Amino acid sequence: MSNDPTKQLREHGLQVTAQRIAVMRAVSARPHSTADDVGENVRSEIGTISRQAVYDALGVLVDKGLIRRIQPAGSPALYEDRVGDNHHHVICRSCGKTVDIECTVGDSPCLNAADKSGYQIDEAEVIFWGKCPECAATPTTDN
């Protein structure tokens, strides 16, 4: 797929707007950003944009498969432009740093559900939690 936001929007039947292009660029520049982080990045590029316009653009881009929304338990949603490969994530419990990790068992969905629910599963979303190397190396003080 093309890395040109204008071309990607057109290929997915979306109207090309400055806001959508800026949101795509912001997500690409800083993967695993929150919507608020994306909004700040967009504002620095194009000036003013409402919080709702950022959320609307993110929602449309997720719906069209141009970006991916990750929803870690107890955390705000994160957005990235690495789509279609069913990779997973590891998140630091201390600082929140999030990094991609490759699928743990082969191709999508890369994990098989053990139950006989009848669902046709096409994706597995796994989040590993722990401490990043920087936080693990920092001594903690307990009271």
MARBA-3410 file (N, C-alpha, C, O; in Angstrom, 1 decimal):
143
0.8,-1.2,0.0,0.0,0.0,0.0,0.9,1.2,0.0,2.0,1.2,0.6 ~ 0.4,2.3,-0.6,1.1,3.5,-0.7,1.3,4.2,0.7,0.4,4.0,1.5 ~ 2.4,4.9,0.9,2.6,5.7,2.1,2.1,7.1,1.9,2.1,7.9,2.8 ~ 1.5,7.5,0.7,1.0,8.8,0.5,-0.4,8.9,1.0,-1.3,8.2,0.5 ~ -0.7,9.7,2.0,-2.0,9.8,2.6,-3.1,10.2,1.6,-4.2,9.6,1.7
-2.8,11.1,0.7,-3.8,11.5,-0.3,-4.2,10.3,-1.1,-5.4,10.0,-1.3 ~ -3.3,9.5,-1.6,-3.6,8.3,-2.4,-4.3,7.3,-1.6,-5.2,6.7,-2.1 ~ -3.9,7.1,-0.3,-4.5,6.1,0.5,-6.0,6.5,0.8,-6.9,5.6,0.7 ~ -6.3,7.7,1.1,-7.6,8.2,1.3,-8.5,7.9,0.0,-9.6,7.4,0.1 ~ -8.0,8.3,-1.1,-8.7,8.1,-2.4,-8.9,6.6,-2.7,-10.0,6.2,-3.1
-7.9,5.8,-2.4,-8.1,4.3,-2.6,-9.1,3.7,-1.8,-9.7,2.7,-2.1 ~ -9.4,4.3,-0.6,-10.4,3.8,0.3,-11.8,4.6,0.2,-12.6,4.4,1.0 ~ -11.9,5.4,-0.9,-13.1,6.1,-1.1,-13.4,7.2,-0.2,-14.6,7.6,0.0 ~ -12.4,7.8,0.4,-12.6,8.8,1.4,-12.3,10.2,0.8,-11.4,10.3,-0.1 ~ -13.0,11.2,1.2,-12.7,12.6,0.8,-11.4,13.0,1.4,-11.1,12.7,2.5
-10.5,13.6,0.6,-9.2,14.0,1.0,-9.4,15.4,1.7,-9.8,16.4,1.0 ~ -9.1,15.5,3.0,-9.1,16.7,3.7,-7.8,17.0,4.4,-7.0,16.0,4.7 ~ -7.5,18.2,4.7,-6.3,18.6,5.4,-6.3,17.9,6.8,-5.2,17.5,7.2 ~ -7.4,17.8,7.4,-7.5,17.2,8.7,-7.1,15.7,8.7,-6.4,15.2,9.5 ~ -7.7,15.0,7.7,-7.4,13.5,7.6,-6.0,13.3,7.3,-5.3,12.4,7.8
-5.4,14.1,6.4,-4.0,13.9,6.0,-3.2,14.2,7.2,-2.2,13.4,7.5 ~ -3.4,15.2,8.0,-2.6,15.6,9.1,-2.8,14.5,10.2,-1.8,14.2,10.9 ~ -3.9,13.9,10.4,-4.1,12.8,11.4,-3.3,11.6,11.0,-2.7,11.0,11.8 ~ -3.4,11.3,9.7,-2.6,10.1,9.2,-1.1,10.3,9.4,-0.4,9.4,9.8 ~ -0.6,11.5,9.1,0.8,11.8,9.3,1.2,11.8,10.8,2.2,11.3,11.1
0.3,12.3,11.6,0.6,12.3,13.1,0.6,10.8,13.6,1.5,10.5,14.4 ~ -0.3,10.0,13.2,-0.3,8.6,13.6,1.0,7.9,13.1,1.6,7.1,13.8 ~ 1.4,8.2,11.9,2.5,7.6,11.3,3.8,8.0,12.0,4.7,7.2,12.2 ~ 3.9,9.3,12.3,5.1,9.8,13.0,5.3,9.3,14.4,6.4,9.2,14.8 ~ 4.2,9.1,15.1,4.2,8.7,16.5,3.2,7.5,16.7,2.2,7.7,17.3
3.6,6.3,16.3,2.7,5.2,16.5,2.5,5.0,18.0,3.3,5.3,18.9 ~ 1.3,4.4,18.3,0.8,4.2,19.7,0.5,5.4,20.5,0.7,5.5,21.7 ~ 0.1,6.5,19.7,-0.3,7.7,20.3,-1.8,7.7,20.7,-2.6,7.0,20.1 ~ -2.1,8.4,21.8,-3.5,8.6,22.1,-4.2,9.6,21.2,-3.5,10.3,20.4 ~ -5.5,9.7,21.2,-6.2,10.7,20.4,-5.7,12.1,20.8,-5.6,13.0,19.9
-5.5,12.4,22.0,-5.1,13.7,22.5,-3.7,14.0,21.9,-3.4,15.1,21.5 ~ -2.8,13.0,21.9,-1.5,13.2,21.4,-1.5,13.5,19.9,-0.8,14.4,19.3 ~ -2.4,12.8,19.2,-2.6,13.0,17.7,-3.1,14.4,17.5,-2.6,15.1,16.6 ~ -4.1,14.8,18.3,-4.6,16.2,18.2,-3.5,17.3,18.4,-3.5,18.2,17.6 ~ -2.7,17.1,19.4,-1.6,18.1,19.6,-0.6,18.1,18.3,-0.2,19.2,17.9
-0.3,16.9,17.8,0.6,16.8,16.7,-0.1,17.5,15.5,0.6,18.2,14.7 ~ -1.4,17.3,15.3,-2.1,17.8,14.1,-2.2,19.4,14.3,-1.9,20.1,13.3 ~ -2.4,19.8,15.5,-2.5,21.3,15.7,-1.2,21.9,15.3,-1.1,23.0,14.8 ~ -0.1,21.3,15.6,1.3,21.8,15.3,1.5,21.9,13.8,2.3,22.6,13.3 ~ 0.8,21.0,13.1,1.0,21.0,11.6,0.1,21.9,10.9,0.5,22.6,10.0
-1.2,21.9,11.3,-2.2,22.7,10.5,-2.9,23.8,11.2,-3.7,24.5,10.7 ~ -2.5,24.0,12.5,-3.2,25.0,13.3,-4.3,24.5,14.1,-4.1,23.6,14.9 ~ -5.5,25.0,13.9,-6.6,24.6,14.7,-7.3,23.4,14.2,-7.5,23.3,13.0 ~ -7.7,22.6,15.1,-8.6,21.4,14.8,-9.3,21.1,16.1,-8.7,21.0,17.2 ~ -10.6,20.8,16.1,-11.3,20.5,17.3,-11.0,19.1,17.7,-10.6,18.2,16.9
-11.2,18.9,19.0,-11.0,17.5,19.5,-12.0,16.5,18.8,-11.6,15.4,18.5 ~ -13.2,17.0,18.6,-14.2,16.1,17.9,-13.8,15.8,16.5,-14.0,14.7,16.1 ~ -13.2,16.7,15.8,-12.7,16.5,14.4,-11.6,15.4,14.4,-11.5,14.6,13.5 ~ -10.7,15.5,15.4,-9.7,14.5,15.6,-10.3,13.1,15.8,-9.9,12.1,15.1 ~ -11.2,13.0,16.7,-11.9,11.7,17.0,-12.7,11.2,15.8,-12.6,10.0,15.5
-13.3,12.1,15.1,-14.1,11.7,13.9,-13.1,11.2,12.8,-13.4,10.1,12.2 ~ -12.0,11.9,12.6,-11.0,11.4,11.6,-10.4,10.1,12.0,-10.3,9.2,11.1 ~ -10.1,9.9,13.2,-9.5,8.6,13.7,-10.6,7.5,13.5,-10.2,6.4,13.0 ~ -11.8,7.8,13.8,-12.9,6.8,13.7,-13.0,6.3,12.2,-13.1,5.1,12.0 ~ -13.1,7.3,11.3,-13.2,7.0,9.9,-12.0,6.2,9.4,-12.2,5.2,8.7
-10.8,6.6,9.8,-9.6,5.9,9.3,-9.5,4.5,9.9,-9.0,3.6,9.2 ~ -9.9,4.3,11.1,-10.0,3.0,11.7,-11.0,2.1,10.9,-10.7,1.0,10.5 ~ -12.2,2.7,10.7,-13.3,1.9,10.0,-12.8,1.5,8.6,-13.2,0.4,8.2 ~ -12.0,2.3,7.9,-11.6,2.0,6.6,-10.3,1.1,6.6,-9.8,0.8,5.5 ~ -9.7,0.8,7.8,-8.6,0.0,7.8,-7.2,0.7,7.5,-6.2,0.1,7.3
-7.3,2.0,7.6,-6.0,2.8,7.3,-5.1,2.9,8.5,-3.9,3.0,8.4 ~ -5.8,2.9,9.7,-5.0,2.9,10.9,-5.7,1.9,11.9,-6.8,1.4,11.6 ~ -5.0,1.5,12.9,-5.5,0.5,13.9,-5.6,1.2,15.2,-4.8,2.0,15.7 ~ -6.7,0.8,15.9,-7.0,1.3,17.2,-6.7,0.1,18.2,-7.2,-1.0,18.0 ~ -5.9,0.4,19.2,-5.6,-0.6,20.2,-6.2,-0.1,21.5,-6.0,1.1,21.9
-6.9,-1.0,22.3,-7.5,-0.5,23.5,-7.0,-1.3,24.7,-7.6,-2.3,25.1 ~ -5.8,-0.9,25.2,-5.3,-1.6,26.4,-6.3,-1.5,27.6,-6.8,-0.4,27.8 ~ -6.4,-2.5,28.4,-7.3,-2.5,29.6,-6.9,-1.3,30.5,-5.7,-1.2,30.9 ~ -7.8,-0.5,30.9,-7.5,0.6,31.8,-6.7,1.7,31.3,-6.3,2.6,32.1 ~ -6.6,1.8,30.0,-5.8,2.8,29.4,-6.6,3.5,28.2,-7.5,2.9,27.7
-6.2,4.7,27.8,-6.8,5.3,26.6,-6.5,4.5,25.4,-5.4,3.8,25.3 ~ -7.3,4.6,24.4,-7.0,4.0,23.1,-5.8,4.5,22.5,-5.4,5.7,22.7 ~ -5.0,3.7,21.8,-3.8,4.1,21.1,-4.0,3.8,19.6,-4.8,2.9,19.2 ~ -3.3,4.6,18.8,-3.5,4.5,17.3,-2.2,4.3,16.6,-1.2,4.9,17.1 ~ -2.2,3.5,15.6,-0.9,3.2,14.8,-1.3,3.0,13.4,-2.5,2.7,13.0
-0.3,3.1,12.5,-0.6,2.9,11.1,-0.1,1.5,10.5,-0.2,1.3,9.3 ~ 0.4,0.7,11.4,0.8,-0.7,11.0,-0.5,-1.5,11.1,-0.9,-1.9,12.2 ~ -1.0,-1.8,9.9,-2.3,-2.6,9.8,-2.1,-3.8,9.0,-1.2,-3.9,8.1 ~ -3.0,-4.8,9.2,-3.1,-5.9,8.3,-2.2,-7.1,8.6,-2.2,-8.1,7.9 ~ -1.3,-7.0,9.6,-0.4,-8.1,9.8,-0.6,-8.8,11.2,0.1,-9.7,11.5
-1.6,-8.4,11.9,-2.0,-9.0,13.2,-0.9,-9.1,14.2,-0.8,-10.1,14.9 ~ 0.0,-8.1,14.2,1.0,-8.1,15.3,0.4,-7.8,16.6,-0.7,-7.4,16.7 ~ 1.2,-7.9,17.6,0.8,-7.7,19.0,1.6,-6.6,19.6,2.4,-5.9,19.0 ~ 1.3,-6.3,20.9,2.0,-5.2,21.6,2.4,-5.6,23.0,1.9,-6.5,23.6 ~ 3.5,-4.9,23.5,3.9,-5.1,24.9,3.9,-3.7,25.4,4.4,-2.7,24.8
3.4,-3.5,26.7,3.2,-2.2,27.3,3.9,-2.2,28.7,3.7,-3.2,29.4 ~ 4.6,-1.2,28.9,5.3,-1.1,30.2,4.3,-0.6,31.2,3.6,0.4,31.0 ~ 4.2,-1.3,32.3,3.2,-1.0,33.4,3.7,0.3,34.1,2.8,1.0,34.7 ~ 4.9,0.7,34.1,5.4,1.9,34.8,5.3,3.1,34.0,4.7,4.1,34.4 ~ 5.8,3.2,32.7,5.8,4.4,32.0,4.8,4.4,30.8,4.6,5.5,30.2
4.2,3.3,30.5,3.2,3.2,29.4,3.8,3.0,28.0,3.0,3.0,27.1 ~ 5.1,3.0,27.9,5.7,2.8,26.6,5.2,1.5,25.9,5.0,0.5,26.6 ~ 4.8,1.7,24.7,4.2,0.6,23.9,5.0,0.3,22.7,5.4,1.2,22.0 ~ 5.3,-1.0,22.5,6.1,-1.4,21.3,5.4,-2.6,20.6,4.7,-3.4,21.2 ~ 5.7,-2.7,19.3,5.1,-3.8,18.5,6.0,-5.0,18.8,7.2,-5.0,19.0
5.3,-6.2,18.8,6.0,-7.5,18.8,5.3,-8.3,17.7,4.1,-8.2,17.5 ~ 6.1,-9.2,17.1,5.5,-10.0,16.0,4.5,-11.0,16.5,4.5,-11.4,17.7 ~ 3.7,-11.4,15.7,2.7,-12.5,16.0,3.4,-13.7,16.6,4.4,-14.1,16.1 ~ 2.9,-14.2,17.7,3.6,-15.2,18.4,3.5,-16.6,17.8,4.3,-17.5,18.0 ~ 2.5,-16.9,17.0,2.3,-18.2,16.4,1.8,-18.1,15.0,0.7,-18.4,14.7
2.7,-17.8,14.0,2.4,-17.9,12.6,1.5,-16.8,12.1,1.6,-15.7,12.5 ~ 0.6,-17.2,11.2,-0.2,-16.2,10.5,-1.5,-15.9,11.2,-1.9,-16.5,12.1 ~ -2.2,-14.8,10.7,-3.5,-14.4,11.3,-4.5,-15.5,11.3,-4.6,-16.2,10.3 ~ -5.3,-15.7,12.3,-5.3,-14.9,13.5,-4.2,-15.3,14.5,-4.1,-14.7,15.6 ~ -3.3,-16.2,14.2,-2.1,-16.6,15.0,-2.4,-17.2,16.3,-1.5,-17.7,17.0
-3.6,-17.2,16.8,-4.0,-18.0,18.0,-5.3,-18.6,17.7,-6.1,-18.0,17.0 ~ -5.6,-19.8,18.2,-6.8,-20.4,18.0,-7.7,-20.4,19.3,-7.2,-20.8,20.3 ~ -8.9,-20.0,19.2,-9.8,-20.0,20.3,-10.1,-21.5,20.7,-10.3,-22.3,19.8 ~ -10.1,-21.8,22.0,-10.3,-23.1,22.4,-11.7,-23.5,22.5,-12.0,-24.7,22.5 ~ -12.6,-22.6,22.5,-14.1,-23.0,22.6,-14.7,-23.3,21.3,-14.1,-23.1,20.2
-15.9,-23.8,21.3,-16.6,-24.2,20.2,-17.8,-23.3,19.9,-18.9,-23.8,19.7 ~ -17.6,-22.0,20.0,-18.6,-21.0,20.0,-19.3,-20.9,18.6,-20.4,-20.3,18.5 ~ -18.6,-21.3,17.6,-19.1,-21.1,16.3,-18.7,-19.8,15.6,-19.0,-19.6,14.4 ~ -17.9,-19.0,16.3,-17.4,-17.8,15.7,-16.4,-18.1,14.6,-15.7,-19.0,14.7 ~ -16.4,-17.2,13.6,-15.3,-17.3,12.6,-14.3,-16.2,13.0,-14.5,-15.1,12.6
-13.3,-16.6,13.6,-12.3,-15.7,14.2,-11.3,-15.4,13.1,-10.7,-16.2,12.4 ~ -11.1,-14.0,12.9,-10.1,-13.6,11.9,-9.0,-12.7,12.4,-8.1,-12.3,11.7 ~ -9.0,-12.5,13.7,-7.9,-11.7,14.3,-7.8,-12.0,15.8,-8.8,-12.3,16.5 ~ -6.6,-12.0,16.3,-6.3,-12.1,17.7,-5.5,-10.9,18.1,-4.5,-10.6,17.5 ~ -6.0,-10.2,19.2,-5.3,-9.1,19.7,-4.8,-9.4,21.1,-5.5,-9.6,22.0
-3.5,-9.4,21.2,-2.8,-9.8,22.4,-2.0,-8.6,22.9,-1.3,-8.0,22.1 ~ -2.1,-8.3,24.2,-1.2,-7.3,24.8,-0.5,-7.9,25.9,-1.1,-8.5,26.8 ~ 0.8,-7.8,25.9,1.7,-8.3,26.9,2.0,-7.1,27.8,2.2,-6.0,27.3 ~ 2.0,-7.3,29.1,2.3,-6.3,30.1,3.6,-6.6,30.9,3.8,-7.8,31.1 ~ 4.3,-5.6,31.2,5.5,-5.8,32.0,6.2,-4.5,32.2,5.6,-3.5,32.3
7.6,-4.5,32.3,8.4,-3.3,32.5,9.3,-3.2,31.4,10.0,-4.2,31.0 ~ 9.4,-2.0,30.8,10.4,-1.8,29.7,11.8,-1.9,30.3,12.0,-1.8,31.6 ~ 12.9,-2.0,29.5,14.2,-2.1,30.1,14.6,-0.9,30.9,15.3,-1.1,31.9 ~ 14.2,0.3,30.5,14.5,1.5,31.3,13.9,1.4,32.7,14.6,1.7,33.7 ~ 12.6,1.1,32.7,11.9,1.1,34.0,12.4,-0.1,34.9,12.5,0.1,36.1
12.7,-1.2,34.3,13.2,-2.4,35.0,14.6,-2.1,35.7,14.9,-2.6,36.7 ~ 15.3,-1.2,35.0,16.7,-0.9,35.5,16.6,0.2,36.6,17.6,0.4,37.3 ~ 15.5,0.9,36.8,15.4,1.9,37.8,14.9,1.3,39.1,13.8,0.7,39.1 ~ 15.7,1.5,40.2,15.2,0.9,41.5,14.0,1.7,42.0,13.8,2.9,41.8 ~ 13.1,0.9,42.6,11.9,1.5,43.1,12.0,1.6,44.6,12.8,0.8,45.3
11.3,2.6,45.2,11.4,2.8,46.6,10.0,2.5,47.2,9.0,3.1,46.8 ~ 9.9,1.5,48.0,8.6,1.2,48.7,8.6,1.8,50.1,9.6,1.8,50.8 ~ 7.4,2.3,50.4,7.2,2.9,51.8,7.0,1.9,52.8,6.9,2.3,54.0
END
